[in-house]
Amino acid sequence: MLLGLEDQQIWQQCKRLLPVDAGAYGCALALDTVCYSLWIALLLLMVRYSSKWDNATKADTSNYKKLQI
């Protein structure tokens, strides 16, 4: 439930505001899921290169290093 609306009411409002057929909603949802998953995977894979990135961009990481345990 969102803002006191049931799922069916939310779906009806979306259909009214964005007049797109249900197939297009399905494709958009699938593409959004794939892009989100790839973006998160890329971010997690790039953690190992964070120090190289910080050096290349001359980032000030002094406060961050104080927080590390």
C-alpha positions in Angstrom: 0.0 0.0 0.0 1.4 3.4 -1.0 -0.2 6.7 0.3 -3.3 4.8 1.3 -3.8 3.4 -2.2 -4.1 -0.3 -2.9 -2.0 -1.9 -5.6 -4.9 -2.0 -8.1 -5.6 1.7 -7.6 -1.9 2.6 -8.1 -1.9 0.6 -11.3 -5.0 2.3 -12.6 -3.5 5.7 -11.8 -0.2 4.8 -13.6 -2.2 3.7 -16.7 -4.2 6.9 -16.6 -1.1 9.2 -16.3 1.1 7.2 -18.7 -1.1 5.9 -21.5 1.2 3.0 -22.6 0.2 -0.5 -23.2 1.0 -3.2 -20.7 3.7 -4.8 -22.9 5.7 -1.6 -22.9 5.5 -1.5 -19.1 6.8 -5.1 -18.9 9.7 -4.2 -21.3 10.5 -1.1 -19.3 10.5 -3.1 -16.0 12.7 -5.8 -17.5 15.2 -3.3 -18.9 15.2 -1.3 -15.7 16.0 -4.5 -13.7 18.8 -5.5 -16.0 20.4 -2.0 -16.0 20.1 -1.8 -12.2 21.7 -5.2 -11.8 24.6 -4.4 -14.2 25.2 -1.0 -12.5 25.3 -2.6 -9.0 27.7 -5.3 -10.2 29.9 -2.7 -11.8 30.1 -0.7 -8.6 30.9 -3.7 -6.6 33.6 -4.8 -9.0 35.2 -1.3 -9.0 35.7 -1.2 -5.3 39.1 -2.9 -5.7 40.2 0.0 -7.9 39.0 2.8 -5.5 42.5 3.7 -4.3 43.8 4.0 -7.9 40.8 6.2 -8.8 41.4 8.3 -5.7 45.0 8.9 -6.7 44.1 9.6 -10.3 41.5 12.2 -9.3 43.6 13.5 -6.4 40.7 12.9 -4.0 41.1 13.9 -0.4 40.5 10.7 1.5 42.0 11.8 4.9 38.6 11.9 6.7 37.6 8.5 5.2 40.9 6.9 6.4 40.2 8.2 10.0 36.9 6.2 10.0 38.5 2.9 8.9 38.9 0.4 11.7 
